[in-house]
Amino acid sequence: MADSFSDREKGYEAKFKLDADRVFKVEAKRNKLLGFWLAEKYGLNAEKTESYAKEVIIADMDEPGVEDVIRKVMTDIQARGINITEAEIRQKINELDSLAMIEVEANE
């Protein structure tokens, strides 16, 4: 009886780990896509686009949720004088979440 509980617990732990890994991959992919989208708005070349996308991904490591990413990109947008609102960024993040989920699932 104890073995079945132990096996069940291990199964739940494995599922939790897989789910957490998927969430991480989706968020990283979403942030990369957001970085690419913004880099295009900024008129960055290919090399700088890759670099900027990495900056956006790294910005998401500060705290749970997207607020750290939003703060980072809004600071960048304002510094460049680009006319993109926070509401537009939040909408784009929602769009890119769906796209990132599809891309991550396709690669699993």
CYANA upper distance limits for C-alpha pairs under 8 A (distance plus 0.5 A):
  1 MET  CA      5 PHE  CA      7.18
  2 ALA  CA      6 SER  CA      6.65
  3 ASP  CA      7 ASP  CA      6.49
  4 SER  CA      8 ARG  CA      6.52
  5 PHE  CA      9 GLU  CA      6.55
  6 SER  CA     10 LYS  CA      6.67
  7 ASP  CA     11 GLY  CA      6.64
  8 ARG  CA     12 TYR  CA      6.77
  9 GLU  CA     13 GLU  CA      6.67
 10 LYS  CA     14 ALA  CA      6.60
 11 GLY  CA     15 LYS  CA      6.70
 12 TYR  CA     16 PHE  CA      6.54
 13 GLU  CA     17 LYS  CA      6.69
 14 ALA  CA     18 LEU  CA      6.76
 15 LYS  CA     19 ASP  CA      6.58
 16 PHE  CA     20 ALA  CA      6.56
 17 LYS  CA     21 ASP  CA      6.57
 18 LEU  CA     22 ARG  CA      6.66
 19 ASP  CA     23 VAL  CA      6.73
 20 ALA  CA     24 PHE  CA      6.71
 21 ASP  CA     25 LYS  CA      6.70
 22 ARG  CA     26 VAL  CA      6.58
 22 ARG  CA    104 VAL  CA      8.11
 23 VAL  CA     27 GLU  CA      6.60
 24 PHE  CA     28 ALA  CA      6.58
 25 LYS  CA     29 LYS  CA      6.53
 25 LYS  CA    104 VAL  CA      7.36
 26 VAL  CA     30 ARG  CA      6.50
 26 VAL  CA     97 ASP  CA      7.55
 26 VAL  CA    100 ALA  CA      5.86
 26 VAL  CA    101 MET  CA      5.97
 26 VAL  CA    104 VAL  CA      6.71
 27 GLU  CA     31 ASN  CA      6.60
 27 GLU  CA     97 ASP  CA      7.70
 27 GLU  CA    100 ALA  CA      8.00
 28 ALA  CA     32 LYS  CA      6.63
 28 ALA  CA     57 ILE  CA      6.18
 29 LYS  CA     33 LEU  CA      6.68
 29 LYS  CA    100 ALA  CA      6.02
 29 LYS  CA    104 VAL  CA      8.25
 30 ARG  CA     34 LEU  CA      6.64
 30 ARG  CA     93 ILE  CA      7.58
 30 ARG  CA     96 LEU  CA      5.87
 30 ARG  CA     97 ASP  CA      5.98
 30 ARG  CA     99 LEU  CA      8.09
 30 ARG  CA    100 ALA  CA      5.71
 31 ASN  CA     35 GLY  CA      6.57
 31 ASN  CA     53 ALA  CA      7.63
 31 ASN  CA     56 VAL  CA      6.39
 31 ASN  CA     57 ILE  CA      5.73
 31 ASN  CA     60 ASP  CA      8.36
 31 ASN  CA     69 VAL  CA      8.40
 31 ASN  CA     93 ILE  CA      8.42
 32 LYS  CA     36 PHE  CA      6.74
 32 LYS  CA     53 ALA  CA      5.35
 32 LYS  CA     54 LYS  CA      7.17
 32 LYS  CA     56 VAL  CA      7.16
 32 LYS  CA     57 ILE  CA      6.46
 33 LEU  CA     37 TRP  CA      6.63
 33 LEU  CA     53 ALA  CA      7.79
 33 LEU  CA     96 LEU  CA      7.37
 33 LEU  CA    100 ALA  CA      8.47
 34 LEU  CA     38 LEU  CA      6.63
 34 LEU  CA     53 ALA  CA      7.79
 34 LEU  CA     56 VAL  CA      8.16
 34 LEU  CA     92 LYS  CA      8.00
 34 LEU  CA     93 ILE  CA      7.46
 34 LEU  CA     96 LEU  CA      7.65
 35 GLY  CA     39 ALA  CA      6.42
 35 GLY  CA     49 THR  CA      7.84
 35 GLY  CA     52 TYR  CA      6.51
 35 GLY  CA     53 ALA  CA      4.53
 35 GLY  CA     54 LYS  CA      8.04
 35 GLY  CA     55 GLU  CA      8.38
 35 GLY  CA     56 VAL  CA      6.30
 35 GLY  CA     57 ILE  CA      8.42
 36 PHE  CA     40 GLU  CA      6.77
 36 PHE  CA     49 THR  CA      6.56
 36 PHE  CA     50 GLU  CA      7.91
 36 PHE  CA     52 TYR  CA      8.11
 36 PHE  CA     53 ALA  CA      6.30
 37 TRP  CA     41 LYS  CA      7.06
 38 LEU  CA     42 TYR  CA      6.65
 39 ALA  CA     43 GLY  CA      6.59
 39 ALA  CA     44 LEU  CA      5.83
 39 ALA  CA     48 LYS  CA      8.34
 39 ALA  CA     49 THR  CA      5.85
 39 ALA  CA     52 TYR  CA      7.36
 39 ALA  CA     53 ALA  CA      8.20
 40 GLU  CA     44 LEU  CA      6.60
 40 GLU  CA     49 THR  CA      8.12
 41 LYS  CA     82 ILE  CA      8.39
 42 TYR  CA     80 ARG  CA      7.99
 42 TYR  CA     82 ILE  CA      8.06
 44 LEU  CA     48 LYS  CA      6.24
 44 LEU  CA     49 THR  CA      6.21
 45 ASN  CA     49 THR  CA      6.45
 46 ALA  CA     50 GLU  CA      6.89
 47 GLU  CA     51 SER  CA      6.94
 48 LYS  CA     52 TYR  CA      6.46
 49 THR  CA     53 ALA  CA      6.60
 50 GLU  CA     54 LYS  CA      6.85
 51 SER  CA     55 GLU  CA      6.91
 52 TYR  CA     56 VAL  CA      6.90
 53 ALA  CA     57 ILE  CA      6.84
 54 LYS  CA     58 ILE  CA      6.63
 55 GLU  CA     59 ALA  CA      6.61
 56 VAL  CA     60 ASP  CA      7.32
 56 VAL  CA     69 VAL  CA      6.94
 56 VAL  CA     72 LYS  CA      7.89
 56 VAL  CA     73 VAL  CA      7.89
 57 ILE  CA     61 MET  CA      8.01
 57 ILE  CA     69 VAL  CA      8.46
 58 ILE  CA     62 ASP  CA      8.37
 59 ALA  CA     68 ASP  CA      6.69
 59 ALA  CA     69 VAL  CA      5.97
 59 ALA  CA     72 LYS  CA      7.22
 60 ASP  CA     64 PRO  CA      8.02
 60 ASP  CA     65 GLY  CA      8.13
 60 ASP  CA     66 VAL  CA      7.19
 60 ASP  CA     68 ASP  CA      6.32
 60 ASP  CA     69 VAL  CA      5.86
 62 ASP  CA     68 ASP  CA      6.89
 63 GLU  CA     67 GLU  CA      8.41
 63 GLU  CA     68 ASP  CA      6.95
 66 VAL  CA     70 ILE  CA      6.69
 67 GLU  CA     71 ARG  CA      6.59
 68 ASP  CA     72 LYS  CA      6.73
 69 VAL  CA     73 VAL  CA      6.69
 70 ILE  CA     74 MET  CA      6.37
 70 ILE  CA     86 GLU  CA      7.92
 70 ILE  CA     89 ILE  CA      7.74
 70 ILE  CA     90 ARG  CA      8.20
 71 ARG  CA     75 THR  CA      6.60
 72 LYS  CA     76 ASP  CA      6.86
 73 VAL  CA     77 ILE  CA      6.45
 74 MET  CA     78 GLN  CA      6.56
 74 MET  CA     85 THR  CA      8.45
 74 MET  CA     86 GLU  CA      7.33
 75 THR  CA     79 ALA  CA      6.61
 76 ASP  CA     80 ARG  CA      6.75
 77 ILE  CA     81 GLY  CA      6.62
 77 ILE  CA     82 ILE  CA      5.83
 77 ILE  CA     83 ASN  CA      8.03
 77 ILE  CA     84 ILE  CA      7.51
 78 GLN  CA     82 ILE  CA      6.79
 84 ILE  CA     88 GLU  CA      6.86
 84 ILE  CA     89 ILE  CA      7.79
 85 THR  CA     89 ILE  CA      6.96
 86 GLU  CA     90 ARG  CA      6.69
 87 ALA  CA     91 GLN  CA      6.66
 88 GLU  CA     92 LYS  CA      6.57
 89 ILE  CA     93 ILE  CA      6.59
 90 ARG  CA     94 ASN  CA      6.83
 91 GLN  CA     95 GLU  CA      6.85
 92 LYS  CA     96 LEU  CA      6.52
 93 ILE  CA     97 ASP  CA      6.48
 94 ASN  CA     98 SER  CA      7.32
 95 GLU  CA     99 LEU  CA      7.14
 96 LEU  CA    100 ALA  CA      6.33
 97 ASP  CA    101 MET  CA      6.64
 98 SER  CA    102 ILE  CA      6.89
 99 LEU  CA    103 GLU  CA      6.75
100 ALA  CA    104 VAL  CA      6.52
101 MET  CA    105 GLU  CA      6.57
102 ILE  CA    106 ALA  CA      6.58
103 GLU  CA    107 ASN  CA      6.88
104 VAL  CA    108 GLU  CA      6.94
